Amino acid sequence: MVLSTYILDELRRVLPSLAHRHGLGPNDIDDLIDALSIQADLVEPESVAEPGLTDAADQPVLGTLISALRNGQAQTLVTGDKALLALRDRYPIRTPAEFWAVHGGL
């Protein structure tokens, strides 16, 4: 698993608003972010300006993928973000369900 500080910060920002879906409280979210930061390889996102991305907040996420690909640390980006998934014809991007179908039983 490869992440960037940007992605960890984004998780910390977004997860509280999704508490109704995942049931995590503030301390649980902090513990999750801490565990991810310890277990993941952290990379610095490449600076990208992908014109196909309408949300500027997605640029560093794509930059994290590109950095990880260049360093041989990752093979695909797993996301449910529709704007990023729209780029799957140019980048190795899969939904969580697609990733699980291929790698879940390993």
Secondary structure, DSSP 8 states (H G I E B T S, - for coil): -EE-HHHHHHHHHHGGGGHHHH---HHHHHHHHHHHHHHSEE--------TT---GGGHHHHHHHHHHHHTTS-S-EE---HHHHTTTTTS-EE-HHHHHHHHTT-
